Amino acid sequence: MAQTSVVLITGAAGWLGGLLAKALRDDNQTPDLHLILADVVKPKAPQDTKAVTMKADLTDPSQVQSLFQTEFGIPDTVYCMHGIMSRGSEDNFDLGIKVNFDSVRAVLDAARQYGSAAGRLIKFIFTSGGAVYGGALPDIVTPSTIATPEGAYGMEKLAIELFVNEYTRRGFIDGRILRLPTIIVRSGVPSGATSGFMSAIIREPLMGRETICPIGDSLDSPELDLAAWVASPTTTIKNFIIAKHIPAEKFTSHTGVVCLPGFSTTIRQELEALENVAGKDTVRLVQFRHDPVNSRIVKSWPARFDISYPLSLGFLVDEGGMVPVVAQFKRDLEAGNL
Ligand SMILES: NC(=O)c1ccc[n+]([C@@H]2O[C@H](COP(=O)([O-])OP(=O)(O)OC[C@H]3O[C@@H](n4cnc5c(N)ncnc54)[C@H](O)[C@@H]3O)[C@@H](O)[C@H]2O)c1
């Protein structure tokens, strides 16, 4: 009989949570999948899955408990992905702490408590990001670069990382921390992330709509040479699945942190890729209005990483830079897949 895997995704109504649920359904290493999908907005289950969908505000501890008490029993894997994104946490400090720290800690404690009751370690996969870094950084961030965030979101992510590592060291959970690049091109409505414009300047023009680029004043602005560390959703979701299957002993670092592979792009290279894929008229839909707060936060994030450690663990990397990423988004848009 196929081995049952019960997977809880928090933030399952969000962009990556939704993509992950579909990818888990299609993962042939997880044949008998039971999904518990939770979000403050009622998530939708992908077709042809055994799924429980829960509308749950995870800032309420009793609702966190309910995720571990469904008819599917105690999950073997938790993807803890709910949260208030970077600009949202910067603008509303108390809400950011409540969601990105307090409620995530409650999920972590529940994973410890229910895992212990079941006599096994729950795999706890936490999505962090490059926002944990700040200050003076080396040209290339390595696994030993110290993370000192310059924003509330990065601070909240780093604080949870410390808990995940300590809980893992103590044998409470089997924690894996994925520091994500900025994932582009995001579909759907613009997000509250500071980096949201990096998707919007591709997505909105391809949909025939004008959009604002908050970096620079025009296409000639030197500010457009601002570099960022990015990855495609396709590769990132594959990496989320890989993170579930890696045996714990393969993580050779003393922490569970893995900076997922990405590539470096500038805003200018993004716009050049857009022109390459869709032409000059499409690029003209991008307007410029420089936002110093946004610019400061994005500048504090590192733009290049040493990816030898994640590659040694079997994680994947995008090949070919921005053009294939923009071309894929255009194909998905035209095929009605978004
Ligand atoms: N998308 C990126 O580029 C990126 C980069 C780095 C890290 N991450 C991390 O990856 C994860 C997923 O990102 P995403 O882009 O899918 O974000 P998203 O904003 O699309 O999804 C987050 C979800 O969390 C839910 N949520 C917020 N508050 C909640 C609460 N109190 N209770 C329950 N659910 C709540 C929201 O309703 C939303 O559906 C997040 O943890 C994010 O910090 C994403």
The ligand as a Gaussian input file, in Angstrom:
#p B3LYP/6-31G(d) Opt

LIG

0 1
 N        6.965000      35.400000      -2.853000
 C        8.244000      35.710000      -2.576000
 O        8.967000      36.281000      -3.402000
 C        8.839000      35.329000      -1.246000
 C       10.193000      35.630000      -0.997000
 C       10.738000      35.305000       0.241000
 C        9.964000      34.637000       1.187000
 N        8.654000      34.366000       0.906000
 C        7.853000      33.688000       1.924000
 O        7.122000      32.620000       1.331000
 C        5.855000      32.487000       1.965000
 C        4.738000      32.516000       0.939000
 O        4.828000      33.717000       0.192000
 P        3.667000      34.153000      -0.818000
 O        4.319000      35.018000      -1.835000
 O        2.876000      32.991000      -1.238000
 O        2.803000      35.101000       0.141000
 P        1.244000      35.458000       0.079000
 O        1.102000      36.834000       0.647000
 O        0.701000      35.224000      -1.298000
 O        0.593000      34.393000       1.046000
 C        0.621000      34.547000       2.429000
 C       -0.702000      34.019000       2.980000
 O       -0.682000      34.135000       4.395000
 C       -2.014000      34.354000       4.802000
 N       -2.113000      34.924000       6.142000
 C       -1.781000      36.175000       6.542000
 N       -2.097000      36.344000       7.823000
 C       -2.634000      35.173000       8.255000
 C       -3.175000      34.748000       9.489000
 N       -3.235000      35.568000      10.558000
 N       -3.632000      33.476000       9.589000
 C       -3.597000      32.654000       8.508000
 N       -3.113000      33.005000       7.314000
 C       -2.643000      34.266000       7.187000
 C       -2.554000      35.331000       3.759000
 O       -3.985000      35.334000       3.733000
 C       -1.923000      34.805000       2.475000
 O       -2.823000      33.961000       1.768000
 C        5.783000      33.600000       3.007000
 O        6.172000      33.081000       4.259000
 C        6.811000      34.605000       2.527000
 O        7.320000      35.368000       3.599000
 C        8.072000      34.683000      -0.283000

